[in-house]
């Protein structure tokens, strides 16, 4: 898993609340120097084993919409092997969702067009559902931002930061692209009337 700024901040906050990073490392069962490397970006990805150990200690410091829960904590362990019908249904879902235009030539069923990536073969069904829902929300928000206008000058808007770091991804922080003289929530913006 890639180490994002929100994960680094959550590690810092958890360590601060426990008094020091060494105490967080001790409770997680992760070497203190490894946590330091996460914070300094000397290690850019957390192994799934360390993520399983770290997540319970930093979860309350992550944004509400953080979707990168370890599968075992969600009870979503990927299927060890798929029977014929399960694989057939996953393949059908993959083809319907992707129009058959995605990577699948060596048995893989992956949709890596945009985040979050979906592996229809390996991801648990609940996780596939969650990722598809997140994509719909992102798509809706992007379309809404494209239609919305600055309440001060009527110009186009941009999303501040990324949608994954927003506290409310359905109503993100936006700003005016014409000089950046205004910023606020998408819900505060003028939406043009359709003709």
Helices and strands as residue ranges (DSSP letters): H 5-18, H 21-28, H 32-39, H 48-58, G 59-61, H 71-74, H 84-98, E 110-111, E 118-119, H 125-147, E 148-149, E 157-159, G 163-165, E 173-176, E 183-185, G 186-188, E 190-191
